[in-house]
Amino acid sequence: MAGAAGSRHVSRGPQTFRQRDVTKALRALSAAGKSVAEIRVDKTGAHIVVAGEEDKTKQTAGNSWDSI
């Protein structure tokens, strides 16, 4: 089976993003009593977590079909 198409292993490179890292950050903010406004992960794997309140205008603005 050495020649089978599915047996080749191709490296994907180093993992820069891990779900568990984001989960840890979310749990830490929650334990501190903060809400999460935004989470960004850049190409290098750096996590940027913005704590704060959500923008209430986005939720209450609606659209023209809400009044119909």
C-alpha positions in Angstrom: 0.0 0.0 0.0 3.0 2.3 -0.1 1.9 3.6 -3.5 -1.7 4.3 -2.5 -2.9 7.9 -3.1 -4.2 8.3 0.5 -1.0 7.2 2.2 1.1 10.4 1.5 1.5 12.7 4.5 1.9 16.4 3.7 2.9 18.8 6.4 0.6 21.7 7.0 3.2 23.7 8.9 3.0 24.9 12.5 -0.4 25.5 14.0 -0.7 29.1 15.0 -4.4 29.0 16.1 -5.8 26.7 18.7 -9.4 26.7 19.8 -8.4 26.0 23.4 -6.5 29.3 23.6 -9.6 31.3 22.7 -11.7 29.2 25.0 -9.3 30.0 27.9 -9.4 33.7 27.1 -13.3 33.7 27.0 -13.5 31.8 30.3 -11.0 34.2 32.0 -13.1 37.3 30.9 -16.3 35.6 32.0 -14.7 34.9 35.4 -13.7 38.5 35.7 -17.3 39.6 35.0 -16.5 41.1 31.6 -18.3 40.6 28.3 -16.5 40.0 25.0 -17.1 42.5 22.3 -14.7 41.1 19.7 -12.1 38.4 19.1 -9.5 38.5 16.3 -6.8 36.0 15.4 -4.2 37.3 12.9 -2.0 35.3 10.5 0.7 34.8 13.1 -1.7 33.3 15.6 -1.8 36.3 17.9 -5.2 36.5 19.8 -6.7 39.9 20.2 -9.7 39.9 22.6 -11.6 43.1 23.1 -13.6 43.3 26.3 -16.6 45.6 26.7 -20.2 46.0 26.0 -21.8 45.2 22.7 -22.9 48.0 20.5 -26.6 48.4 21.4 -27.4 50.4 18.2 -26.8 47.3 16.0 -29.4 45.3 18.0 -32.1 48.0 18.2 -31.7 49.6 14.8 -33.5 46.8 12.9 -34.4 47.3 9.3 -37.3 48.5 7.2 -39.1 45.1 7.2 -39.4 45.1 11.0 -42.3 47.6 11.0 -44.3 45.7 8.3 
